[in-house]
Amino acid sequence: MQKCFVVLLFTFISANAFAQKSQVLIARNAIGKLQSAIENKQDVKKQIATITEGLKATDAAEKDNRTKNWAEVWAIKAYLTSYYAIIETDNVSSDRYFDLSNEALKQAKTLDKYENNAVLIQSAYQNILIKKQDRGNAAFFNNDFANAIEDLKEVSDFYPKDTTLSLNIGICALNISNYDLALKYLKRAKDNGIQNPAVFQKLSQLYFSKFDNDNAIKVLEEGLVLNPYRKALANDLINLLLDTENYTQAESLIEKDLKIEKGSKLLNFLYGYLNQQRGNSETAVLAYNKSLDMDQNYFDSLYQLSLAYINEADKVLEKALPNNEQQYSALINRAQLALKRANELNPNDRNTIDLLVNIYTKKKDLEKAQELKSRSRDF
């Protein structure tokens, strides 16, 4: 009797072990069936049915002491749940399977010490990244920039050559004022071949804000090589060269562009500004007047022209000439006319007001000086 009991017990255990191992086999077969369904573009419902069958088997295998620590069980579960998260249209259900896939993947990685399930684990991870990209893109288009970064950053780090991903993270980072992150991902986009001129402009601004003038200039030069006919890039580079006192390089670029665009009010203004910074006020006046011939309401040229006239007037006073006071008055009058027009165009500009008040005061026209002061207090 006892012998019979042992035989029966052994038979029961063997059957039970086979049953549990057969669950792993069912789960394994579900992967194959799912791959076939995907390749043959079977209906999503059929794919879900296959996934459900496989997950029932992994759930059973998880509950058995013999198979619950098999890395393969968790790798299969990670793959099935991650794919389910992608094809599920209900967001709540999709997110639930996404969470399950992350948990299963973590367990699979921990148990797979010899990387026997590396391909399955990697495939599950790529599915997870697809879901993260979907979530990140949705957050991006809803202006939820912090959450967009959280999801898209990991995807971009896995696919660093995807310039759209890098660009979108850079945009998100700019929107939440994370400039270090913006610099990192916009640079990644540039280094991997993006040609969008706005990326080069923004990168230059970010470098300039960090006082890295060399890279700020370099990145605009790179952008111009890829976008040779983008006026905005060329103008940004000229302005930056002027701001950083790279006058020789700026002059070369301005003169080159002026040969192509003689009628550009901006280029003539920049040429005037360049000469003004070098102390060539007479050349600056000619350039500013050229830009004003093209647009008499060009505020920047009017303001800088007034400064050039004032500078020339001060030089006249330094010379011991018989008619220097007449020349001085004539130049100050020209400066006054330019400033009055500039003030009409932009009545709130404080620098223009201060210069006009100073001229009226020197001319002893205190009534106009006081009137301008009074009006300026209102804004």
BELPEWO-V185877 format. One record per residue. N is the residue number from 0. PSI is psi in degrees with one decimal (* if undefined). D_LAST is the distance of its C-alpha to the last C-alpha in Angstrom with 2 decimals. Layout:
n->N psi->PSI d_last->D_LAST
n->N psi->PSI d_last->D_LAST
This chain:
n->0 psi->-43.0 d_last->107.56
n->1 psi->-39.4 d_last->105.33
n->2 psi->-43.4 d_last->105.55
n->3 psi->-41.1 d_last->104.57
n->4 psi->-44.2 d_last->101.53
n->5 psi->-44.7 d_last->100.38
n->6 psi->-45.7 d_last->100.78
n->7 psi->-40.9 d_last->98.79
n->8 psi->-42.4 d_last->96.07
n->9 psi->-41.8 d_last->95.86
n->10 psi->-40.3 d_last->95.74
n->11 psi->-45.4 d_last->92.89
n->12 psi->-43.1 d_last->90.82
n->13 psi->-41.5 d_last->91.41
n->14 psi->-40.7 d_last->90.41
n->15 psi->-43.6 d_last->87.29
n->16 psi->-42.0 d_last->86.29
n->17 psi->-37.9 d_last->86.93
n->18 psi->-41.8 d_last->84.85
n->19 psi->-41.3 d_last->81.87
n->20 psi->-32.0 d_last->82.26
n->21 psi->-26.8 d_last->82.54
n->22 psi->-39.6 d_last->79.09
n->23 psi->-38.9 d_last->77.70
n->24 psi->-42.2 d_last->79.64
n->25 psi->-44.2 d_last->78.18
n->26 psi->-41.5 d_last->74.66
n->27 psi->-43.3 d_last->75.50
n->28 psi->-31.7 d_last->76.87
n->29 psi->-35.5 d_last->73.73
n->30 psi->-47.0 d_last->71.74
n->31 psi->-44.7 d_last->74.18
n->32 psi->-38.1 d_last->74.13
n->33 psi->-43.0 d_last->70.32
n->34 psi->-42.4 d_last->70.20
n->35 psi->-41.1 d_last->72.68
n->36 psi->-39.7 d_last->70.72
n->37 psi->-46.3 d_last->67.52
n->38 psi->-37.0 d_last->69.37
n->39 psi->5.1 d_last->71.05
n->40 psi->45.7 d_last->67.79
n->41 psi->160.8 d_last->69.33
n->42 psi->142.7 d_last->67.59
n->43 psi->-36.8 d_last->65.02
n->44 psi->-38.1 d_last->67.10
n->45 psi->-37.7 d_last->70.08
n->46 psi->-43.2 d_last->68.01
n->47 psi->-38.0 d_last->66.79
n->48 psi->-41.1 d_last->70.42
n->49 psi->-43.3 d_last->71.45
n->50 psi->-44.9 d_last->68.63
n->51 psi->-41.8 d_last->69.58
n->52 psi->-43.8 d_last->73.19
n->53 psi->-38.4 d_last->72.24
n->54 psi->-33.0 d_last->69.99
n->55 psi->-39.4 d_last->72.80
n->56 psi->-41.7 d_last->74.97
n->57 psi->-36.7 d_last->72.47
n->58 psi->-41.8 d_last->71.92
n->59 psi->-39.9 d_last->75.70
n->60 psi->-32.5 d_last->75.94
n->61 psi->-31.0 d_last->73.20
n->62 psi->-10.1 d_last->75.30
n->63 psi->132.4 d_last->78.40
n->64 psi->-28.6 d_last->78.94
n->65 psi->-29.8 d_last->80.57
n->66 psi->-5.2 d_last->77.70
n->67 psi->-21.7 d_last->74.56
n->68 psi->19.7 d_last->73.88
n->69 psi->124.5 d_last->74.55
n->70 psi->-33.8 d_last->71.58
n->71 psi->-38.8 d_last->72.61
n->72 psi->-46.4 d_last->72.15
n->73 psi->-33.4 d_last->68.54
n->74 psi->-41.3 d_last->67.81
n->75 psi->-44.8 d_last->69.17
n->76 psi->-41.7 d_last->67.15
n->77 psi->-43.4 d_last->63.97
n->78 psi->-47.1 d_last->64.58
n->79 psi->-45.6 d_last->65.51
n->80 psi->-35.6 d_last->62.64
n->81 psi->-37.2 d_last->60.07
n->82 psi->-37.6 d_last->61.32
n->83 psi->-41.0 d_last->61.37
n->84 psi->-30.4 d_last->57.68
n->85 psi->-43.0 d_last->56.91
n->86 psi->-14.1 d_last->58.92
n->87 psi->127.9 d_last->58.23
n->88 psi->-22.3 d_last->55.85
n->89 psi->119.5 d_last->55.21
n->90 psi->-41.3 d_last->52.29
n->91 psi->-46.9 d_last->53.61
n->92 psi->-41.0 d_last->57.06
n->93 psi->-43.8 d_last->55.76
n->94 psi->-35.1 d_last->53.72
n->95 psi->-44.7 d_last->56.81
n->96 psi->-31.3 d_last->58.95
n->97 psi->-44.4 d_last->56.27
n->98 psi->-41.6 d_last->56.39
n->99 psi->-39.7 d_last->60.18
n->100 psi->-38.2 d_last->60.24
n->101 psi->-42.3 d_last->58.10
n->102 psi->-44.9 d_last->60.44
n->103 psi->-39.4 d_last->63.53
n->104 psi->-41.7 d_last->62.27
n->105 psi->-44.0 d_last->61.60
n->106 psi->-41.2 d_last->65.13
n->107 psi->-43.1 d_last->66.67
n->108 psi->-38.3 d_last->65.12
n->109 psi->-40.9 d_last->66.37
n->110 psi->-24.5 d_last->69.92
n->111 psi->69.9 d_last->70.29
n->112 psi->-29.0 d_last->71.31
n->113 psi->10.2 d_last->73.26
n->114 psi->38.9 d_last->70.77
n->115 psi->-19.9 d_last->73.41
n->116 psi->28.5 d_last->70.80
n->117 psi->-41.5 d_last->68.15
n->118 psi->-44.3 d_last->67.93
n->119 psi->-41.7 d_last->67.53
n->120 psi->-43.7 d_last->64.95
n->121 psi->-39.8 d_last->62.95
n->122 psi->-40.6 d_last->63.12
n->123 psi->-42.0 d_last->61.90
n->124 psi->-40.3 d_last->58.98
n->125 psi->-36.5 d_last->58.01
n->126 psi->-42.7 d_last->58.13
n->127 psi->-40.6 d_last->55.84
n->128 psi->-35.4 d_last->53.38
n->129 psi->-44.4 d_last->53.49
n->130 psi->-40.6 d_last->52.57
n->131 psi->-39.1 d_last->49.79
n->132 psi->-41.0 d_last->48.40
n->133 psi->-46.3 d_last->48.52
n->134 psi->-42.0 d_last->46.68
n->135 psi->-42.0 d_last->44.14
n->136 psi->-40.5 d_last->43.47
n->137 psi->-43.5 d_last->43.06
n->138 psi->-38.9 d_last->40.54
n->139 psi->-48.0 d_last->38.68
n->140 psi->-13.7 d_last->38.36
n->141 psi->11.3 d_last->37.24
n->142 psi->23.3 d_last->34.42
n->143 psi->74.4 d_last->36.36
n->144 psi->-35.2 d_last->35.87
n->145 psi->-46.4 d_last->37.34
n->146 psi->-32.8 d_last->40.57
n->147 psi->-44.6 d_last->40.74
n->148 psi->-43.2 d_last->40.76
n->149 psi->-40.9 d_last->43.43
n->150 psi->-45.1 d_last->45.80
n->151 psi->-28.3 d_last->45.02
n->152 psi->-45.4 d_last->45.08
n->153 psi->-37.3 d_last->48.78
n->154 psi->-44.6 d_last->49.61
n->155 psi->-37.4 d_last->47.88
n->156 psi->-28.3 d_last->49.67
n->157 psi->-33.9 d_last->52.94
n->158 psi->68.8 d_last->52.09
n->159 psi->-21.1 d_last->50.02
n->160 psi->-4.5 d_last->50.66
n->161 psi->101.4 d_last->48.95
n->162 psi->-28.3 d_last->45.72
n->163 psi->-42.1 d_last->44.23
n->164 psi->-48.3 d_last->44.58
n->165 psi->-42.6 d_last->43.02
n->166 psi->-45.8 d_last->40.09
n->167 psi->-38.3 d_last->39.45
n->168 psi->-41.7 d_last->39.55
n->169 psi->-42.9 d_last->37.13
n->170 psi->-45.2 d_last->34.68
n->171 psi->-45.6 d_last->35.18
n->172 psi->-38.7 d_last->34.67
n->173 psi->-38.8 d_last->31.37
n->174 psi->-22.5 d_last->30.17
n->175 psi->15.8 d_last->31.00
n->176 psi->29.8 d_last->29.74
n->177 psi->83.1 d_last->33.33
n->178 psi->-29.2 d_last->32.99
n->179 psi->-43.7 d_last->36.45
n->180 psi->-40.7 d_last->38.10
n->181 psi->-44.3 d_last->36.11
n->182 psi->-43.9 d_last->37.26
n->183 psi->-47.4 d_last->40.85
n->184 psi->-30.6 d_last->41.22
n->185 psi->-36.6 d_last->39.33
n->186 psi->-39.1 d_last->41.53
n->187 psi->-42.7 d_last->44.53
n->188 psi->-44.0 d_last->43.62
n->189 psi->-47.9 d_last->43.35
n->190 psi->-21.2 d_last->46.58
n->191 psi->16.1 d_last->48.43
n->192 psi->6.0 d_last->47.64
n->193 psi->143.1 d_last->44.44
n->194 psi->-1.7 d_last->43.12
n->195 psi->116.3 d_last->39.78
n->196 psi->-29.3 d_last->37.38
n->197 psi->-30.9 d_last->34.47
n->198 psi->-43.0 d_last->36.55
n->199 psi->-38.1 d_last->36.84
n->200 psi->-45.3 d_last->33.13
n->201 psi->-40.1 d_last->32.25
n->202 psi->-42.4 d_last->35.05
n->203 psi->-42.8 d_last->33.80
n->204 psi->-40.5 d_last->30.34
n->205 psi->-42.6 d_last->32.13
n->206 psi->-42.6 d_last->34.38
n->207 psi->-37.9 d_last->31.58
n->208 psi->-21.5 d_last->29.74
n->209 psi->9.9 d_last->33.07
n->210 psi->24.0 d_last->33.30
n->211 psi->74.5 d_last->36.32
n->212 psi->-34.9 d_last->35.59
n->213 psi->-47.2 d_last->39.18
n->214 psi->-31.9 d_last->39.25
n->215 psi->-41.5 d_last->35.77
n->216 psi->-45.7 d_last->37.18
n->217 psi->-42.6 d_last->40.58
n->218 psi->-32.7 d_last->39.43
n->219 psi->-36.5 d_last->37.53
n->220 psi->-40.3 d_last->40.68
n->221 psi->-41.5 d_last->42.72
n->222 psi->-37.7 d_last->40.47
n->223 psi->-32.2 d_last->40.88
n->224 psi->-41.5 d_last->44.66
n->225 psi->-25.8 d_last->44.64
n->226 psi->68.1 d_last->42.00
n->227 psi->-18.5 d_last->42.63
n->228 psi->14.5 d_last->40.88
n->229 psi->104.1 d_last->37.59
n->230 psi->-37.5 d_last->35.01
n->231 psi->-39.9 d_last->32.30
n->232 psi->-45.4 d_last->34.62
n->233 psi->-42.3 d_last->35.44
n->234 psi->-40.3 d_last->31.83
n->235 psi->-41.0 d_last->30.98
n->236 psi->-43.2 d_last->34.01
n->237 psi->-47.3 d_last->33.13
n->238 psi->-40.6 d_last->29.58
n->239 psi->-41.0 d_last->31.17
n->240 psi->-37.8 d_last->33.83
n->241 psi->-43.8 d_last->31.32
n->242 psi->-33.0 d_last->29.29
n->243 psi->10.4 d_last->32.63
n->244 psi->31.1 d_last->33.87
n->245 psi->68.3 d_last->36.76
n->246 psi->-38.4 d_last->36.58
n->247 psi->-45.9 d_last->40.19
n->248 psi->-39.9 d_last->40.02
n->249 psi->-43.0 d_last->36.68
n->250 psi->-43.3 d_last->38.18
n->251 psi->-42.8 d_last->41.25
n->252 psi->-42.4 d_last->39.33
n->253 psi->-47.6 d_last->37.02
n->254 psi->-38.0 d_last->40.04
n->255 psi->-44.7 d_last->42.01
n->256 psi->-31.4 d_last->39.35
n->257 psi->-27.1 d_last->38.80
n->258 psi->-28.7 d_last->42.51
n->259 psi->-39.5 d_last->42.00
n->260 psi->72.7 d_last->38.60
n->261 psi->-28.5 d_last->38.45
n->262 psi->18.4 d_last->35.94
n->263 psi->115.5 d_last->33.33
n->264 psi->-34.5 d_last->30.02
n->265 psi->-45.6 d_last->28.98
n->266 psi->-39.0 d_last->32.23
n->267 psi->-38.1 d_last->31.98
n->268 psi->-45.7 d_last->28.47
n->269 psi->-35.9 d_last->29.84
n->270 psi->-39.6 d_last->32.83
n->271 psi->-44.8 d_last->30.69
n->272 psi->-41.5 d_last->28.69
n->273 psi->-48.6 d_last->32.06
n->274 psi->-32.9 d_last->33.50
n->275 psi->-41.0 d_last->30.46
n->276 psi->-28.1 d_last->30.88
n->277 psi->-1.8 d_last->34.56
n->278 psi->8.0 d_last->33.96
n->279 psi->72.2 d_last->35.15
n->280 psi->-36.9 d_last->32.42
n->281 psi->-45.2 d_last->34.67
n->282 psi->-37.8 d_last->35.34
n->283 psi->-43.9 d_last->31.68
n->284 psi->-44.4 d_last->30.84
n->285 psi->-43.9 d_last->33.60
n->286 psi->-41.8 d_last->32.38
n->287 psi->-40.0 d_last->28.73
n->288 psi->-34.0 d_last->30.09
n->289 psi->-43.4 d_last->32.34
n->290 psi->-33.7 d_last->29.53
n->291 psi->-24.8 d_last->27.71
n->292 psi->-30.5 d_last->31.02
n->293 psi->-28.5 d_last->30.78
n->294 psi->99.2 d_last->27.14
n->295 psi->-13.0 d_last->25.51
n->296 psi->22.9 d_last->22.08
n->297 psi->99.8 d_last->22.33
n->298 psi->-48.3 d_last->19.03
n->299 psi->-42.4 d_last->20.61
n->300 psi->-39.3 d_last->23.53
n->301 psi->-45.4 d_last->21.63
n->302 psi->-48.9 d_last->19.65
n->303 psi->-32.7 d_last->22.85
n->304 psi->-42.0 d_last->24.90
n->305 psi->-40.5 d_last->22.93
n->306 psi->-38.8 d_last->23.63
n->307 psi->-41.7 d_last->27.24
n->308 psi->-42.8 d_last->27.60
n->309 psi->-40.7 d_last->26.26
n->310 psi->-41.7 d_last->28.68
n->311 psi->-38.3 d_last->31.51
n->312 psi->-41.5 d_last->30.77
n->313 psi->-35.7 d_last->31.08
n->314 psi->-38.3 d_last->34.36
n->315 psi->-41.7 d_last->35.68
n->316 psi->-27.0 d_last->35.28
n->317 psi->-18.2 d_last->37.37
n->318 psi->139.0 d_last->40.24
n->319 psi->73.1 d_last->42.68
n->320 psi->149.6 d_last->42.95
n->321 psi->-35.9 d_last->43.66
n->322 psi->23.5 d_last->40.88
n->323 psi->-30.3 d_last->38.24
n->324 psi->-36.4 d_last->35.92
n->325 psi->-44.3 d_last->36.06
n->326 psi->-41.9 d_last->35.32
n->327 psi->-49.0 d_last->32.45
n->328 psi->-40.4 d_last->30.90
n->329 psi->-43.5 d_last->31.50
n->330 psi->-39.3 d_last->29.75
n->331 psi->-37.3 d_last->26.71
n->332 psi->-39.7 d_last->26.57
n->333 psi->-40.9 d_last->26.66
n->334 psi->-41.1 d_last->23.86
n->335 psi->-43.0 d_last->21.80
n->336 psi->-44.2 d_last->22.66
n->337 psi->-40.2 d_last->21.71
n->338 psi->-38.7 d_last->18.30
n->339 psi->-42.8 d_last->17.62
n->340 psi->-40.8 d_last->18.65
n->341 psi->-39.7 d_last->16.60
n->342 psi->-35.2 d_last->13.41
n->343 psi->-38.4 d_last->14.52
n->344 psi->-36.5 d_last->15.06
n->345 psi->80.0 d_last->11.86
n->346 psi->-12.6 d_last->9.20
n->347 psi->-1.8 d_last->6.70
n->348 psi->116.2 d_last->9.71
n->349 psi->-39.4 d_last->9.68
n->350 psi->-41.2 d_last->13.48
n->351 psi->-44.6 d_last->13.79
n->352 psi->-46.9 d_last->11.74
n->353 psi->-40.9 d_last->13.85
n->354 psi->-41.8 d_last->16.99
n->355 psi->-44.5 d_last->16.54
n->356 psi->-40.5 d_last->15.96
n->357 psi->-41.9 d_last->19.02
n->358 psi->-45.9 d_last->21.08
n->359 psi->-39.3 d_last->20.39
n->360 psi->-44.5 d_last->21.30
n->361 psi->-32.4 d_last->24.46
n->362 psi->0.0 d_last->25.40
n->363 psi->25.9 d_last->24.99
n->364 psi->70.4 d_last->22.73
n->365 psi->-28.1 d_last->20.83
n->366 psi->-46.1 d_last->19.68
n->367 psi->-37.5 d_last->17.71
n->368 psi->-43.7 d_last->16.41
n->369 psi->-39.5 d_last->15.26
n->370 psi->-43.0 d_last->13.78
n->371 psi->-39.0 d_last->11.67
n->372 psi->-43.1 d_last->10.68
n->373 psi->-42.9 d_last->9.88
n->374 psi->-35.0 d_last->7.71
n->375 psi->-23.2 d_last->5.76
n->376 psi->-20.6 d_last->5.46
n->377 psi->-11.8 d_last->3.80
n->378 psi->* d_last->0.00
